[in-house]
Amino acid sequence: MVRLGITAVLALAPLAGTVGAHAAPAAPKDRMPKGAGVSAVINDGTVTGGNSYVHTDLSSGTLSFWSENGARYGQSQYSAITAIQYQKNSGGQIHLQFFYNEGGNSHPDEGAFYQSAGETRSYSWGFVSLPANCSAVGKMKVDGQGEFLTPPDHPC
């Protein structure tokens, strides 16, 4: 797992933006995604992913989600690398938490955090079991506002 404020650079198409000043503590490097073509770095940067990602445009920013088959990175074909990012462009500070949903299960990040306009936050769950029905959805839960979902991504 990669903690908020960490950037998982996985090659190819960028999701966008930089991590904001209120980034949470970094996870140890040994917990970062590893495999052929995968490098994970601890810095203020962007989450980049494979040839596809999905996003939802919101009134105050963009919620992006990416899930790709682990076989592309030398991992099991029954695994997927999964990441989410929110680029907040306007509005007041919010308190939120990231999740991804698959097969009726909801997988949270490591805990809720605050985000202000002008900040981009991201989180990667690293390599996880392939989602049920080969479909996963990114979710952002914002206190006092509800849940916001991305379209499904299909890592098979």
C-alpha positions as CSV (number, residue, x, y, z in Angstrom):
1,M,0.0,0.0,0.0
2,V,1.1,3.5,-0.7
3,R,0.0,6.3,1.7
4,L,-1.5,9.6,0.6
5,G,1.1,12.0,-0.4
6,I,3.2,9.2,-2.0
7,T,3.4,9.0,-5.7
8,A,3.3,5.7,-7.5
9,V,5.0,6.1,-10.8
10,L,3.9,3.2,-12.9
11,A,4.8,4.5,-16.4
12,L,2.6,5.6,-19.3
13,A,-0.5,7.9,-19.0
14,P,-0.6,10.5,-16.1
15,L,-3.6,10.9,-13.9
16,A,-2.6,14.6,-13.1
17,G,-1.3,17.1,-10.5
18,T,0.9,17.3,-7.5
19,V,0.4,16.3,-3.9
20,G,-0.6,19.0,-1.5
21,A,1.3,20.4,1.4
22,H,-0.8,18.5,4.0
23,A,0.4,15.1,2.8
24,A,0.3,12.2,5.3
25,P,3.5,10.4,6.3
26,A,5.0,8.1,3.7
27,A,4.9,4.4,3.8
28,P,8.3,2.6,3.9
29,K,9.8,1.9,0.5
30,D,9.5,-1.8,1.0
31,R,5.7,-1.5,1.0
32,M,5.7,0.2,-2.4
33,P,4.6,-1.6,-5.6
34,K,7.4,-3.6,-7.2
35,G,7.7,-5.5,-10.4
36,A,8.9,-5.2,-14.0
37,G,8.3,-1.7,-15.3
38,V,7.1,-0.4,-11.9
39,S,8.9,2.1,-9.8
40,A,7.4,3.8,-6.8
41,V,8.9,7.0,-5.5
42,I,8.4,9.0,-2.4
43,N,8.0,12.6,-3.5
44,D,5.5,15.3,-4.3
45,G,4.4,14.3,-7.8
46,T,1.8,12.5,-9.9
47,V,0.3,9.1,-10.0
48,T,0.8,7.7,-13.5
49,G,-0.8,4.6,-14.8
50,G,-1.2,2.3,-17.8
51,N,-3.1,2.8,-21.0
52,S,-6.4,3.6,-19.4
53,Y,-7.9,5.3,-16.4
54,V,-11.4,6.6,-15.6
55,H,-12.4,9.9,-14.0
56,T,-15.4,11.8,-12.8
57,D,-15.5,15.6,-13.3
58,L,-16.9,17.3,-10.2
59,S,-17.8,20.9,-9.6
60,S,-14.7,21.4,-7.5
61,G,-12.2,19.1,-9.2
62,T,-11.5,15.7,-10.8
63,L,-11.6,12.2,-9.2
64,S,-9.5,9.7,-11.2
65,F,-9.2,6.0,-10.7
66,W,-6.8,3.4,-12.3
67,S,-6.7,-0.4,-12.1
68,E,-4.5,-2.5,-14.3
69,N,-3.6,-6.2,-14.5
70,G,-0.5,-7.1,-12.5
71,A,0.8,-9.3,-15.3
72,R,1.9,-6.1,-17.2
73,Y,4.3,-5.5,-14.3
74,G,5.7,-9.1,-13.8
75,Q,3.1,-9.9,-11.1
76,S,0.4,-12.6,-11.2
77,Q,-2.3,-12.3,-13.9
78,Y,-4.8,-12.7,-11.0
79,S,-3.6,-9.4,-9.4
80,A,-4.2,-5.7,-10.2
81,I,-2.4,-2.5,-9.3
82,T,-5.0,0.0,-8.2
83,A,-4.8,3.8,-7.5
84,I,-7.0,6.8,-7.0
85,Q,-6.4,10.6,-7.1
86,Y,-8.4,13.7,-6.4
87,Q,-7.4,17.1,-7.9
88,K,-9.3,19.8,-6.0
89,N,-9.4,23.0,-8.0
90,S,-11.9,25.1,-6.0
91,G,-14.1,25.4,-2.9
92,G,-13.4,25.1,0.8
93,Q,-11.4,22.6,2.7
94,I,-13.0,19.1,2.8
95,H,-12.5,16.0,5.0
96,L,-12.5,12.9,2.9
97,Q,-11.4,9.3,2.5
98,F,-10.6,7.2,-0.6
99,F,-11.9,3.7,-1.3
100,Y,-12.2,1.3,-4.2
101,N,-15.2,-0.9,-4.6
102,E,-15.4,-4.4,-6.3
103,G,-17.7,-7.3,-6.0
104,G,-19.7,-5.8,-3.2
105,N,-16.6,-5.1,-1.1
106,S,-15.3,-1.6,-0.2
107,H,-11.5,-1.2,0.4
108,P,-10.5,2.0,2.3
109,D,-7.2,3.8,2.2
110,E,-5.4,4.2,5.5
111,G,-7.6,7.0,6.9
112,A,-9.5,10.2,6.3
113,F,-7.6,13.4,5.7
114,Y,-8.2,17.1,4.8
115,Q,-7.8,18.6,1.4
116,S,-7.9,22.2,0.2
117,A,-8.3,23.8,-3.2
118,G,-5.1,23.7,-5.2
119,E,-4.1,20.3,-3.7
120,T,-3.9,17.0,-5.4
121,R,-3.9,13.8,-3.3
122,S,-3.4,10.3,-4.4
123,Y,-3.4,6.8,-2.9
124,S,-2.3,3.4,-4.3
125,W,-3.3,0.0,-2.8
126,G,-0.4,-1.6,-4.6
127,F,-0.9,-5.0,-6.0
128,V,-4.2,-6.6,-4.9
129,S,-6.3,-9.6,-5.9
130,L,-8.0,-9.1,-9.2
131,P,-11.4,-7.5,-8.6
132,A,-14.5,-9.6,-8.8
133,N,-16.1,-9.6,-12.3
134,C,-12.9,-7.8,-13.3
135,S,-14.5,-4.5,-12.5
136,A,-13.5,-1.9,-9.8
137,V,-14.8,1.6,-9.0
138,G,-13.0,4.5,-7.3
139,K,-14.9,6.2,-4.5
140,M,-14.3,9.3,-2.5
141,K,-16.4,9.8,0.7
142,V,-16.6,13.5,1.7
143,D,-17.9,14.4,5.2
144,G,-21.2,16.3,4.9
145,Q,-21.4,15.8,1.1
146,G,-21.7,12.1,0.5
147,E,-19.9,9.7,-1.8
148,F,-18.5,10.4,-5.3
149,L,-17.8,7.5,-7.7
150,T,-15.8,7.0,-10.9
151,P,-17.0,4.9,-13.7
152,P,-15.8,1.3,-13.5
153,D,-12.3,0.3,-14.7
154,H,-11.6,-3.2,-15.9
155,P,-8.1,-4.6,-15.2
156,C,-8.4,-7.9,-17.0
